[in-house]
Amino acid sequence: MRIIFMGTPDFSVPVLDALVEAGHEIAAVYCQPPRPAGRGKKDRSSPVQQRAEALGLLVRHPVSLKTAEAQAEFAALEPDIAVVVAYGLILPQVVLDAPKRGCLNIHASLLPRWRGAAPIHRAIMAGDAQTGVCIMQMEAGLDTGPVLARAVVDIGAEETTGVLHDRLSALGAAEIVTALAQLDQLVAEVQPDAGVTYAAKIDKAEAHIDWARSAVEVDRLIRGLSPFPGAWFERQGQRVKVLGSVLTEGAGAAGEVLDRDLRVACGEGAVRLTRLQRAGKAVQDAQVFQSGAQIAPGTRLGGE
């Protein structure tokens, strides 16, 4: 097929690679424009742009697809279909209608659960046992289109958003190749009204750890926000990110460090912190972190 690929972050790159490896013709790659990044705030191309240029593909990064010029350029490519995954711009109806076979979106949840911007984070934070990817026919609504195919995976008890992100990216890449090969045989299923939830973009205010919550909730928060933006507590006036944890036994005042292995009491139960990061430092496992931080048993995190 002659495909327009539309994606921007790391999550989208394996999908682009899979489409190329499957022998599809990539008419153009659309992604978000370069953005200022790093200490120097120099413009940095997105992961998709970098990969597309390495593959020698035509790259476009319009600021908007709402202009007549951008829409005409899109239609002039005469695509059979567009494949969209974490692109980051709303597609106007005229763009959705331009490809002969429409636009397919790869969404990292089991629709209609977790429509929206942060489905992987939200699934872990909510304690979902399973998630997956859906191949969906795009329409004007937010992730409301009929589903052509879905694949389900279990969420591991200690899995972080970072790990699950990579698993679902690879799964989405495999599923879209299969879906395109079987497109004429697939039956579109309208999403039910029951079970709709929305995965709102993560607000950084959510990342502050409230040790008064149960250990189950604290653990989900830590894993769901790892690696970005990272759940955190304050230690001697500085933020410490916690990027890994496991549920454990123990009791004490909320936020109390129970031993040098960084078991911390919560409102109910306890968690053991496994990976931490101080401001300006690399991520460390708990043992290495403690060799420098030396947080003593009895310390109340956030209460020093």
C-alpha positions as CSV (number, residue, x, y, z in Angstrom):
1,M,0.0,0.0,0.0
2,R,1.0,3.6,-0.5
3,I,0.9,5.0,3.1
4,I,1.2,8.3,4.8
5,F,2.7,7.7,8.2
6,M,1.9,10.1,11.0
7,G,3.7,9.9,14.4
8,T,6.1,11.7,16.6
9,P,7.6,10.1,19.7
10,D,9.7,7.0,20.4
11,F,6.5,4.9,20.7
12,S,5.8,5.5,16.9
13,V,9.3,4.5,15.6
14,P,8.9,0.7,15.7
15,V,5.6,1.1,13.7
16,L,7.3,3.0,11.0
17,D,10.1,0.4,10.8
18,A,7.6,-2.4,10.6
19,L,5.7,-0.8,7.7
20,V,8.9,-0.3,5.8
21,E,10.1,-3.8,6.5
22,A,6.7,-5.2,5.3
23,G,7.3,-3.6,1.9
24,H,4.8,-0.8,2.0
25,E,5.5,2.4,0.1
26,I,5.8,5.3,2.5
27,A,4.6,8.4,0.6
28,A,5.5,10.8,3.4
29,V,6.1,10.9,7.1
30,Y,4.3,13.5,9.1
31,C,5.5,14.4,12.6
32,Q,5.5,17.3,15.0
33,P,8.0,20.2,14.2
34,P,11.4,20.3,16.0
35,R,11.1,21.7,19.5
36,P,13.7,23.4,21.8
37,A,15.2,20.8,24.0
38,G,18.2,20.3,26.3
39,R,20.2,22.9,28.2
40,G,20.9,25.0,25.2
41,K,17.3,24.9,24.1
42,K,18.2,24.2,20.5
43,D,15.6,22.8,18.2
44,R,15.6,19.0,18.3
45,S,13.9,16.8,15.8
46,S,11.4,14.2,17.0
47,P,12.4,10.5,17.2
48,V,10.2,9.8,14.2
49,Q,11.7,12.6,12.1
50,Q,15.2,11.3,12.9
51,R,14.3,7.7,11.9
52,A,12.5,8.8,8.8
53,E,15.4,10.9,7.6
54,A,17.8,8.0,8.2
55,L,15.5,5.8,6.0
56,G,15.6,8.5,3.3
57,L,11.8,9.2,3.5
58,L,10.1,12.5,2.8
59,V,9.3,14.3,6.1
60,R,6.8,17.0,6.7
61,H,6.1,18.7,10.0
62,P,3.4,21.3,9.6
63,V,2.4,23.3,12.6
64,S,-1.3,22.7,11.7
65,L,-3.3,20.7,9.2
66,K,-6.2,23.2,9.2
67,T,-4.8,25.3,6.4
68,A,-5.9,24.8,2.8
69,E,-2.3,24.6,1.7
70,A,-1.4,21.8,4.2
71,Q,-4.6,19.9,3.3
72,A,-3.8,20.2,-0.5
73,E,-0.2,18.9,0.1
74,F,-1.6,16.0,2.0
75,A,-4.1,15.0,-0.6
76,A,-1.6,15.5,-3.5
77,L,0.3,12.5,-2.1
78,E,-2.6,10.3,-3.2
79,P,-2.3,7.8,-0.3
80,D,-4.1,4.5,-0.1
81,I,-4.3,4.8,3.6
82,A,-2.8,6.8,6.5
83,V,-1.4,5.1,9.6
84,V,-1.4,7.3,12.7
85,V,0.2,6.6,16.1
86,A,0.8,9.3,18.7
87,Y,1.0,12.0,16.1
88,G,0.0,14.9,18.3
89,L,-2.3,17.0,16.0
90,I,-6.0,16.8,15.4
91,L,-6.8,15.6,11.9
92,P,-9.6,17.7,10.2
93,Q,-12.3,15.8,8.4
94,V,-10.9,16.8,5.0
95,V,-7.6,15.1,6.0
96,L,-9.4,12.0,7.4
97,D,-11.2,11.7,4.1
98,A,-8.2,12.1,1.8
99,P,-6.7,8.6,1.8
100,K,-8.7,6.1,-0.3
101,R,-9.0,3.6,2.6
102,G,-9.2,6.3,5.3
103,C,-7.0,6.7,8.4
104,L,-6.1,4.0,10.9
105,N,-4.9,4.8,14.4
106,I,-2.9,2.6,16.7
107,H,-4.1,3.3,20.3
108,A,-2.4,1.8,23.4
109,S,-5.4,0.7,25.3
110,L,-8.4,-1.6,25.1
111,L,-11.0,0.9,23.8
112,P,-13.3,2.3,24.9
113,R,-11.3,2.2,28.1
114,W,-8.6,4.9,28.3
115,R,-9.3,7.1,25.3
116,G,-7.0,10.1,25.2
117,A,-3.5,11.2,25.8
118,A,-2.0,9.0,28.6
119,P,-3.5,5.5,28.3
120,I,-0.4,3.6,29.5
121,H,0.2,5.7,32.6
122,R,-3.5,5.6,33.5
123,A,-3.8,1.8,33.1
124,I,-1.0,1.2,35.6
125,M,-2.1,3.9,38.0
126,A,-5.7,2.5,38.0
127,G,-4.4,-1.0,38.8
128,D,-5.7,-2.5,35.5
129,A,-4.8,-6.2,35.2
130,Q,-4.7,-6.0,31.4
131,T,-4.3,-3.5,28.6
132,G,-3.3,-3.8,24.9
133,V,-3.5,-2.1,21.5
134,C,-6.4,-1.3,19.2
135,I,-6.3,-0.7,15.5
136,M,-9.1,1.9,15.0
137,Q,-10.7,3.6,12.0
138,M,-10.3,7.3,12.7
139,E,-13.2,9.7,12.9
140,A,-13.6,13.2,14.2
141,G,-14.2,12.2,17.9
142,L,-11.4,11.5,20.4
143,D,-10.5,7.8,19.9
144,T,-14.2,7.1,19.2
145,G,-13.9,5.2,15.9
146,P,-14.8,1.6,15.2
147,V,-12.1,-1.0,16.1
148,L,-10.8,-3.3,13.4
149,A,-8.4,-5.4,15.6
150,R,-7.2,-5.6,19.2
151,A,-4.5,-7.5,21.1
152,V,-4.5,-8.0,24.9
153,V,-1.6,-8.2,27.3
154,D,-1.3,-8.7,31.0
155,I,0.3,-5.9,33.1
156,G,3.1,-7.2,35.3
157,A,2.9,-6.7,39.0
158,E,6.1,-4.7,39.0
159,E,5.8,-3.2,35.5
160,T,6.5,0.5,34.9
161,T,5.0,2.7,32.2
162,G,8.4,2.7,30.5
163,V,8.5,-1.1,30.2
164,L,4.9,-1.4,29.2
165,H,5.3,1.4,26.7
166,D,8.0,-0.6,24.8
167,R,5.9,-3.8,24.9
168,L,2.9,-2.0,23.5
169,S,4.9,-0.2,20.8
170,A,6.2,-3.5,19.5
171,L,2.8,-5.1,19.7
172,G,1.2,-2.2,17.8
173,A,3.8,-2.5,15.1
174,A,3.0,-6.2,14.6
175,E,-0.7,-5.7,14.7
176,I,-0.8,-2.9,12.1
177,V,1.2,-5.0,9.6
178,T,-1.2,-7.9,10.1
179,A,-4.3,-5.6,9.9
180,L,-3.1,-4.1,6.6
181,A,-2.5,-7.5,5.1
182,Q,-6.0,-8.6,6.1
183,L,-7.8,-5.3,5.7
184,D,-10.5,-6.6,3.4
185,Q,-11.5,-9.3,5.8
186,L,-11.6,-7.3,9.0
187,V,-14.9,-6.3,10.5
188,A,-15.2,-2.9,12.2
189,E,-16.8,-3.1,15.6
190,V,-18.5,0.1,16.9
191,Q,-17.2,0.9,20.4
192,P,-19.8,0.4,23.1
193,D,-21.0,3.3,25.2
194,A,-20.4,1.3,28.4
195,G,-16.9,1.3,29.8
196,V,-15.8,4.6,28.4
197,T,-12.9,6.2,30.4
198,Y,-10.6,9.1,29.5
199,A,-6.8,9.0,30.0
200,A,-6.2,12.7,30.8
201,K,-2.7,14.1,30.2
202,I,-0.6,13.6,33.3
203,D,-0.5,16.7,35.5
204,K,2.8,17.2,37.3
205,A,0.9,18.0,40.5
206,E,-0.2,14.3,40.5
207,A,3.4,13.2,40.9
208,H,3.9,14.2,44.6
209,I,3.8,11.0,46.7
210,D,1.1,11.1,49.4
211,W,2.4,8.5,51.9
212,A,-1.0,8.6,53.7
213,R,-2.5,6.7,50.7
214,S,-2.4,2.9,50.8
215,A,0.8,1.1,49.7
216,V,-1.1,-0.3,46.7
217,E,-2.0,3.2,45.5
218,V,1.5,4.5,46.1
219,D,3.1,1.6,44.3
220,R,0.8,2.2,41.3
221,L,1.6,5.9,41.2
222,I,5.4,5.2,41.3
223,R,5.2,2.6,38.5
224,G,2.7,4.5,36.5
225,L,4.8,7.7,36.4
226,S,8.1,6.0,35.7
227,P,10.2,7.1,33.9
228,F,8.3,10.4,33.2
229,P,7.4,12.6,35.0
230,G,8.5,10.5,38.0
231,A,6.7,10.3,41.3
232,W,8.7,12.3,44.0
233,F,9.1,13.1,47.6
234,E,11.1,15.9,49.2
235,R,14.3,15.3,51.1
236,Q,16.2,18.1,52.8
237,G,14.6,20.7,50.5
238,Q,15.3,18.7,47.3
239,R,13.0,16.5,45.2
240,V,13.9,12.8,44.9
241,K,12.2,10.9,42.2
242,V,11.2,7.3,42.8
243,L,11.2,5.3,39.6
244,G,10.7,1.8,41.0
245,S,8.9,0.1,43.9
246,V,7.5,-3.1,45.1
247,L,4.8,-3.9,47.7
248,T,6.1,-5.3,51.0
249,E,5.1,-5.8,54.6
250,G,5.5,-3.3,57.4
251,A,3.7,-0.7,59.5
252,G,4.5,2.7,60.9
253,A,3.6,6.3,60.5
254,A,2.8,7.4,56.9
255,G,6.1,8.1,55.2
256,E,8.3,6.5,57.9
257,V,11.4,4.8,56.7
258,L,11.4,1.3,58.3
259,D,14.9,0.1,57.4
260,R,18.0,0.9,55.4
261,D,16.6,-1.0,52.4
262,L,14.1,1.9,52.1
263,R,10.9,0.1,53.1
264,V,8.5,3.0,53.7
265,A,5.2,2.8,55.6
266,C,2.1,4.1,53.9
267,G,-1.4,4.7,55.2
268,E,-2.0,1.0,54.9
269,G,0.9,-1.4,54.2
270,A,4.4,-0.5,53.0
271,V,6.4,-0.2,49.8
272,R,10.1,-0.8,49.2
273,L,11.7,1.8,47.0
274,T,14.0,0.2,44.4
275,R,15.1,2.9,42.0
276,L,15.6,6.6,42.8
277,Q,17.0,9.7,41.3
278,R,18.3,12.9,43.0
279,A,18.1,16.2,41.1
280,G,20.9,16.4,38.5
281,K,22.0,12.8,39.2
282,A,21.6,9.5,37.3
283,V,19.0,7.0,38.3
284,Q,20.4,4.6,41.0
285,D,19.2,1.4,42.6
286,A,18.3,1.7,46.3
287,Q,21.6,0.3,47.6
288,V,23.7,2.8,45.7
289,F,21.4,5.6,46.5
290,Q,21.6,4.9,50.2
291,S,25.3,4.8,50.1
292,G,25.2,8.5,49.5
293,A,21.8,9.6,50.9
294,Q,22.0,7.5,54.1
295,I,18.3,8.0,55.0
296,A,18.1,6.5,58.5
297,P,15.3,4.3,59.8
298,G,12.7,6.4,61.5
299,T,13.0,9.3,59.1
300,R,9.6,10.7,57.9
301,L,9.9,11.3,54.1
302,G,8.6,14.7,53.3
303,G,8.5,15.6,56.9
304,E,12.1,16.4,57.7
